Amino acid sequence: MATAVGSIRRRQQPEAAVPYEVAEVVKRGFLDSAGRVVRKAEVITYQEGERVHDQTNAPDCGH
């Protein structure tokens, strides 16, 4: 489980892009022994097309 806190452009476009693909982990996430989220990870994702993600409109992604 992660929250996108920013995005970057790819250097080269892949043949098959994966939505919300993680480029970098900013802060690690943790689960407790019961599998409950203690802290969500914060990640930087690759931009999709020309749309830019930031903290105000970044969706949660299940990575």
C-alpha positions in Angstrom: 0.0 0.0 0.0 1.5 3.3 -1.0 0.6 7.0 -1.6 2.1 8.8 -4.6 3.8 12.0 -3.4 5.2 13.1 -6.8 6.0 11.9 -10.3 8.9 12.0 -12.8 9.1 11.7 -16.6 10.6 8.5 -18.1 13.8 8.8 -20.0 12.4 6.4 -22.6 8.8 5.3 -23.1 8.4 1.5 -22.5 6.4 -0.6 -25.0 3.8 -1.4 -22.3 3.4 1.2 -19.6 2.2 0.1 -16.2 -0.2 2.6 -14.5 1.2 4.1 -11.3 4.5 2.3 -11.7 6.8 3.2 -8.8 10.1 4.9 -9.8 11.4 5.5 -6.2 10.4 4.8 -2.6 10.6 8.0 -0.5 9.5 6.5 2.8 9.1 2.8 3.5 5.7 1.4 4.6 5.1 -1.2 7.3 2.6 -3.8 8.3 2.1 -5.2 11.8 2.1 -8.9 12.6 -1.7 -9.1 11.8 -1.1 -7.6 8.4 -2.6 -4.2 9.2 -1.0 -1.1 7.7 1.1 0.7 10.3 2.5 3.3 7.8 1.8 3.7 4.1 4.8 3.9 1.9 5.4 7.2 0.1 6.5 6.8 -3.5 7.4 8.7 -6.7 5.7 7.3 -9.7 6.3 7.7 -13.5 4.1 10.2 -15.2 1.4 8.9 -17.5 1.3 10.9 -20.7 1.3 14.6 -20.1 -0.6 14.5 -16.8 1.4 15.6 -13.8 0.7 14.1 -10.3 1.4 16.0 -7.1 0.5 15.8 -3.4 -2.9 17.4 -3.9 -4.2 15.0 -6.5 -2.0 11.9 -6.1 -4.1 8.7 -5.9 -3.4 5.9 -3.5 -1.8 3.0 -5.3 -1.8 -0.6 -4.1 2.0 -1.3 -4.4 
